[in-house]
Amino acid sequence: MTIFTKLRDALLRRTAPKRAAAPVAAVPITTRVDDLPPFTLQTADLMRYDPQVRIALGARNGLLMAAQVDVAGPQPAMNRWVQQQWDRLWTQYAHQLLKAKLYGFMPFEVMYRESQSGEFRGLIEVAALKDRHPRDCRLLMRGDEPIGYVMREKERETEVFAPLALNATFDSECTNPYGCALLARAYPAWYEKWMEGGAKRTIRLRMIKDAYLGDIFWYPPDRKVQLADGQEITWQAIAREVVEARQAGGAMTLPLLYDQDGRKLVDYTPPQGVSGYTAIFHWKKDLDLEIWKALEVPPEIIQASTSGSGFSGRWIPFVVALSAVQTELAELIRCLDRDILRPISQLNFGEQPQYEIKPRPLTEIYAERFGRG
């Protein structure tokens, strides 16, 4: 039995090789210098519920959906196989692969199968990718390169090695295998928006003030009102009913009563407007724009134009956004090639892969679509 046959059986039977390296604990994210609470994976999950974060992430992902790659090398059959695998992975699992930027890295369990038809019948190909939450995994390293991860399931730990494991990263620099979360860049603006006393809660208090706070009711505390049935109630109870009607949006009726000196016994002072209310709403809008900018999405490519020359004036910020997502695409290609495509190519074809995956510049793709030179 050859080494390639053993590897083929290991992939199809879901058996992992023996442990090759000791687990490496995740490096904690450094606390920011501006005294913000530390950014954690739980924080990233909370940030995904913010509509502005979701819009910016959707814009980035939408720009990447048009990505195309070319595979070049001296082995034509292998080039075609790699191109086929990439096209299918990107078409079916791009939405999962792009989650790497949320946490800095995203571990996947890779499922394989034997191709049943076509030019590559009998070869091993990727059947599915199962994403695992980063909080349940820690990486296994050999030198500076990840070779798999340890996955926690309930009270059991399982070691998964490449090519059965894929570690997709975002902005991994200085040999940091865990990458850097894109959401961490928007964290300061998001925190200022949602924190205690932040923009959202201040706006809520402002609207409550506009709705039914600030009223002043004057009533005689030493007098009572006799109803038609003879029951007597205090003016304090009547004032409480007036307040409840005010909060519910109902109409108010107050008797016109005077004392012996001609002064009103019952009076009402409506709430006064708060000056500078526009600054509060502008504060929240400014934070939303900061979130978009921190996520590398220029506001010009999302907001509708109210003046100017339409899209022609937005081409430069659009190119800025394309350049940002181009680097994300290049890193995903590197991770897929390292953990899946290159090892399986060598297994299938029995020779050292010599191909190169070249992503096509997104600026060229969109320039062709929009008819720009």
GIWOBEL-V943299 format. One record per pair of residues at least 24 apart in sequence whose ideal C-beta (glycine too) atoms are under 8 Angstrom apart, sorted by the first residue. I is the first residue (numbers start at 1). GAP is how many residues later the second one is. If there is no record, write none. Layout:
i:I gap:GAP
i:I gap:GAP
This chain:
i:4 gap:343
i:4 gap:346
i:7 gap:340
i:8 gap:116
i:8 gap:339
i:11 gap:101
i:11 gap:113
i:11 gap:152
i:11 gap:153
i:11 gap:333
i:11 gap:336
i:12 gap:100
i:12 gap:101
i:12 gap:102
i:12 gap:112
i:14 gap:150
i:16 gap:132
i:16 gap:143
i:16 gap:144
i:16 gap:145
i:16 gap:148
i:17 gap:144
i:19 gap:140
i:20 gap:120
i:20 gap:122
i:20 gap:127
i:20 gap:128
i:20 gap:141
i:21 gap:119
i:21 gap:120
i:21 gap:121
i:21 gap:126
i:22 gap:118
i:23 gap:115
i:23 gap:116
i:23 gap:117
i:23 gap:127
i:24 gap:114
i:24 gap:115
i:24 gap:116
i:24 gap:117
i:24 gap:153
i:25 gap:113
i:26 gap:112
i:26 gap:113
i:26 gap:152
i:27 gap:149
i:27 gap:151
i:29 gap:152
i:29 gap:155
i:32 gap:155
i:32 gap:156
i:34 gap:154
i:36 gap:151
i:36 gap:152
i:36 gap:155
i:37 gap:154
i:39 gap:142
i:39 gap:144
i:39 gap:145
i:39 gap:148
i:41 gap:62
i:41 gap:92
i:41 gap:93
i:41 gap:94
i:43 gap:140
i:43 gap:144
i:44 gap:58
i:44 gap:59
i:44 gap:137
i:44 gap:139
i:44 gap:140
i:47 gap:136
i:47 gap:139
i:47 gap:140
i:47 gap:143
i:48 gap:54
i:48 gap:135
i:50 gap:140
i:50 gap:143
i:50 gap:144
i:50 gap:241
i:52 gap:236
i:52 gap:239
i:52 gap:240
i:53 gap:130
i:53 gap:133
i:53 gap:137
i:53 gap:238
i:53 gap:242
i:55 gap:237
i:55 gap:247
i:56 gap:130
i:56 gap:235
i:56 gap:236
i:56 gap:239
i:56 gap:241
i:56 gap:246
i:57 gap:44
i:57 gap:45
i:57 gap:238
i:59 gap:238
i:59 gap:242
i:59 gap:243
i:59 gap:262
i:60 gap:38
i:60 gap:41
i:60 gap:235
i:60 gap:236
i:60 gap:237
i:60 gap:261
i:60 gap:264
i:60 gap:265
i:60 gap:268
i:61 gap:33
i:61 gap:34
i:61 gap:37
i:63 gap:258
i:63 gap:259
i:63 gap:262
i:63 gap:299
i:64 gap:30
i:64 gap:34
i:64 gap:261
i:64 gap:264
i:64 gap:265
i:64 gap:298
i:65 gap:29
i:66 gap:296
i:66 gap:299
i:66 gap:300
i:66 gap:303
i:67 gap:262
i:67 gap:292
i:67 gap:293
i:67 gap:295
i:67 gap:298
i:68 gap:291
i:68 gap:292
i:68 gap:297
i:69 gap:264
i:69 gap:288
i:69 gap:289
i:69 gap:290
i:69 gap:291
i:70 gap:287
i:70 gap:288
i:70 gap:290
i:71 gap:284
i:71 gap:285
i:71 gap:286
i:71 gap:287
i:72 gap:283
i:72 gap:284
i:72 gap:286
i:73 gap:280
i:73 gap:281
i:73 gap:282
i:73 gap:283
i:74 gap:280
i:75 gap:274
i:75 gap:276
i:75 gap:278
i:75 gap:279
i:75 gap:280
i:77 gap:42
i:77 gap:272
i:78 gap:267
i:78 gap:270
i:78 gap:271
i:78 gap:275
i:78 gap:277
i:79 gap:276
i:80 gap:39
i:81 gap:39
i:81 gap:42
i:81 gap:264
i:81 gap:267
i:81 gap:268
i:82 gap:259
i:82 gap:263
i:82 gap:271
i:82 gap:273
i:82 gap:275
i:84 gap:36
i:85 gap:40
i:85 gap:41
i:85 gap:255
i:85 gap:256
i:85 gap:259
i:86 gap:247
i:86 gap:250
i:86 gap:255
i:86 gap:271
i:88 gap:38
i:89 gap:37
i:89 gap:40
i:89 gap:247
i:89 gap:251
i:93 gap:36
i:96 gap:33
i:96 gap:35
i:97 gap:32
i:97 gap:71
i:97 gap:235
i:97 gap:239
i:98 gap:230
i:98 gap:234
i:99 gap:32
i:100 gap:68
i:100 gap:69
i:100 gap:70
i:100 gap:79
i:100 gap:232
i:100 gap:235
i:101 gap:69
i:101 gap:70
i:101 gap:80
i:101 gap:81
i:101 gap:82
i:101 gap:227
i:102 gap:79
i:102 gap:80
i:102 gap:81
i:103 gap:31
i:103 gap:76
i:103 gap:78
i:103 gap:80
i:104 gap:30
i:104 gap:65
i:104 gap:66
i:104 gap:67
i:104 gap:68
i:104 gap:74
i:104 gap:75
i:104 gap:76
i:104 gap:77
i:104 gap:80
i:105 gap:29
i:105 gap:34
i:105 gap:62
i:105 gap:63
i:105 gap:64
i:105 gap:65
i:105 gap:67
i:105 gap:72
i:105 gap:73
i:105 gap:74
i:106 gap:25
i:106 gap:28
i:106 gap:61
i:106 gap:62
i:106 gap:63
i:107 gap:24
i:107 gap:25
i:107 gap:27
i:107 gap:30
i:107 gap:32
i:107 gap:42
i:107 gap:44
i:107 gap:58
i:107 gap:59
i:107 gap:60
i:107 gap:61
i:108 gap:24
i:108 gap:57
i:108 gap:58
i:108 gap:59
i:108 gap:60
i:109 gap:42
i:109 gap:51
i:109 gap:55
i:109 gap:56
i:109 gap:57
i:110 gap:53
i:110 gap:54
i:110 gap:55
i:110 gap:56
i:110 gap:229
i:110 gap:230
i:112 gap:232
i:120 gap:228
i:123 gap:225
i:124 gap:220
i:124 gap:223
i:124 gap:224
i:125 gap:219
i:126 gap:214
i:126 gap:218
i:129 gap:37
i:139 gap:28
i:139 gap:38
i:139 gap:39
i:141 gap:36
i:144 gap:31
i:144 gap:33
i:145 gap:32
i:145 gap:193
i:146 gap:31
i:146 gap:193
i:162 gap:176
i:162 gap:177
i:162 gap:178
i:162 gap:181
i:163 gap:176
i:163 gap:177
i:163 gap:180
i:163 gap:181
i:165 gap:174
i:166 gap:169
i:166 gap:170
i:166 gap:173
i:166 gap:174
i:167 gap:168
i:167 gap:172
i:168 gap:164
i:168 gap:167
i:168 gap:168
i:169 gap:162
i:169 gap:166
i:170 gap:158
i:170 gap:161
i:171 gap:156
i:171 gap:160
i:172 gap:159
i:182 gap:113
i:182 gap:114
i:183 gap:112
i:185 gap:109
i:185 gap:110
i:185 gap:111
i:186 gap:104
i:186 gap:105
i:186 gap:108
i:186 gap:109
i:188 gap:102
i:188 gap:106
i:189 gap:98
i:189 gap:101
i:189 gap:102
i:189 gap:105
i:190 gap:97
i:190 gap:101
i:192 gap:95
i:193 gap:91
i:193 gap:94
i:193 gap:95
i:193 gap:98
i:199 gap:81
i:199 gap:84
i:199 gap:85
i:199 gap:88
i:200 gap:84
i:202 gap:78
i:202 gap:81
i:203 gap:77
i:203 gap:78
i:203 gap:81
i:206 gap:68
i:206 gap:71
i:206 gap:74
i:209 gap:62
i:209 gap:65
i:210 gap:61
i:210 gap:64
i:211 gap:36
i:212 gap:34
i:212 gap:35
i:212 gap:59
i:213 gap:58
i:214 gap:56
i:214 gap:57
i:214 gap:58
i:215 gap:28
i:215 gap:31
i:215 gap:53
i:215 gap:54
i:215 gap:55
i:215 gap:56
i:216 gap:52
i:216 gap:53
i:217 gap:25
i:217 gap:26
i:217 gap:49
i:217 gap:50
i:217 gap:51
i:217 gap:52
i:218 gap:46
i:218 gap:48
i:218 gap:49
i:218 gap:50
i:218 gap:51
i:219 gap:46
i:219 gap:47
i:220 gap:45
i:220 gap:46
i:223 gap:42
i:235 gap:31
i:242 gap:26
i:296 gap:24
i:296 gap:25
i:296 gap:28
i:296 gap:29
i:297 gap:24
i:311 gap:59
i:315 gap:57
i:318 gap:48
i:319 gap:44
i:322 gap:40
i:322 gap:41
i:322 gap:44
i:323 gap:40
i:325 gap:37
i:326 gap:33
i:326 gap:35
i:326 gap:36
i:326 gap:37
i:329 gap:30
i:329 gap:33
i:330 gap:29
i:333 gap:24
i:333 gap:26
